Amino acid sequence: MADHTVNTLGAAMKALTDVVAGAVAEDDPLAKEQLALVVAYLDFVRQRLDLRHARARFELRNAVDLSVVVSAITDPGDETGVLGQSVERGERSLADPGALDKELDDRRCAVEAALRETIRAMAHGDPDVRRRVERAVLDASEPRVKMERAWYLPLGFDQRPQELPPLVELLG
């Protein structure tokens, strides 16, 4: 049985533009503006729907990779801690080709929460370790920021879209 989500989103957009827009009072510019924004966002979602799973996998991979680096800097060899355990669960989800987006998102949130706690815990520790962790965070941010910029490119807000590789390439 075919998934009709893309077609249903198109039908919803058509209903909003062909029916609801005509019922909006001409002297209500805010309602017209909001309707146009809703239709534009539904179209954006429709364009990105097929890439949602790849995005969830990318985000989890990015969080896991950063956590592995931070863990090696802050507490090498401790896979039993909260960060190590969340990384291990994240790796299991990434290895599962049937993992659903919700599972991938939940694992990413858990990894990121453990990562935040690890970074907070070392805030007043060794300055050299802190600098190395800060560098790791910055390095891991670059691919994530590029992906986010490419993801939202259709909305037209990026100042330098020509410098971005195609989204599917970034999602890997």
N, C-alpha and C positions, 0 to 999 in steps of 0.2 A: 504494500500500500504506500502510495506516495505521500510525502510530507507537503502540506499545503500552506505552510507558514509564510513563505515568501509571497504567494498569491494572495493570502488573506491580508497581509500587511498592505499590499497594493490595493486591495478592495477597500480597506479601511481608509487609506489615503484618498482614494477616489470619492468615497462617501463624504469625507470631510471637505474636500475641495468642491465637489459638485452639488452637495446637498446642504451641509452645515454652513459653508461659507455664504451661501445665499440667504440664510436665515439670520446672519449676523448683521446687526444694524449698521447702516452706512456711517452713522455718527459715533461709532464706537471703535476708534482706531486701535485701542489696546486689545480688544477682543480679536480684531483682524490680525494684528501682529502676532498674538499668542497662537492663533490657529495656524498661521503660516509657519511658526517655529515648530509646532507639534508635527505638522505634515513633513517638514524638512527633517526632523529627527527620526520619524518613522521611516523615511526614505534612507537615511543614514544607517539605521538598524538593519533594514532590508539588504543594503549593500554589504554589510559586515557580518551578516548572520552565518554564512558559510565558513568564516574565519574565526568564529568564537572559540571553537575547541583548540585550534592552533594557538590562539592568544592565551588561553588558560594554561596550556602546556609550556609556552614560552615564559610566562610569568612565574610559574612554579620552578622551572629550570633555573631562571635567573636568581630567584631567592635561594634555592638550594646551593647553587654554585657560590654565591656570596657567603652563605653560611659556612660552607666547607672551608673557605679561605679564612674567614674570621675565626672559626674554631681552631684552625691550625696556628693562628697568630696568638690567640688568647689562652688556649688550653689544649696544646697538642696532645693527641692520643686519648682524649676523653670523649669517647662515643656514647658513654652512658648518661651524660648530662641531658638536660631538656633540649638543648640545641641539637646535640647529636641524635637524640631520639626523633625529633621532628624532621631532621634531614633524612634519616633512614626511612621514615614513613613516606616522605616526599619522593624519595628515590623509588620506593616500591610502587607508588602511584604512577610515576613517570614510566616505569617499566611495564605497566599494565596497559596494553593498547585499548582495552575496553573501559578504562577509567572515565567516568562521566565528568563533565565540566564542574559540577558541584563538588565532587570529591577533590578535583584538582584545585579548585578555589579554596576549599576548606583546608587542604594541606598547605597551600601557599600562605594562608592567614596564620596557621599555626607556626610555620617556619619563620615568618616575619615577626610574629610576636616573640618567639624565643630569641630571635636575633636582636630585637630591640632590648630585651632584658639583658642579654649578654653584653651589649654595648653600654647600656646604662650602668651595669655592675662594674665595668672597668673604667668609668669616667674619671675617677680620681686615682687611677693606678699609674703604672709606668708610662711616662710621656712618649717614649719610643714606641711602645705597643699601641698606644692611642693613635699616634701618627700613622702607623702601618694599617690600622683598622680604618681610619679615615680615608686613606689612599685606596684601600680595597673597596670601600663603599662608593667612592667617586668613580673608580674604574667600572664597577658593576652597574652604575647608574647610566653610563653612556649608551649601552645598547637598549636599555629600558626606555630612556628618553627618546631615542630615535624611533623605537617602535611606537610609542605613544603619539609622537608627532605624525608618523605615517598613518596610524590608525585613524586619527581625527582629521587627516588631510582634506577629505571631502567637505568638511564644514567651512573651509576657507579661511582659517585663522592663522595658519603658519606663514611667517614672514619670508622663509627661504625654502619653499617646497622643492626646488630644483636640486638641492643638495641631499635629498633623501633617496635611498635605494627603494625599490618596490617593497611594499608591505609584506608580500609573501616571502621575499628573500630575507627580510628581517625576522620573520616568524620562524624561518628555518625549517 
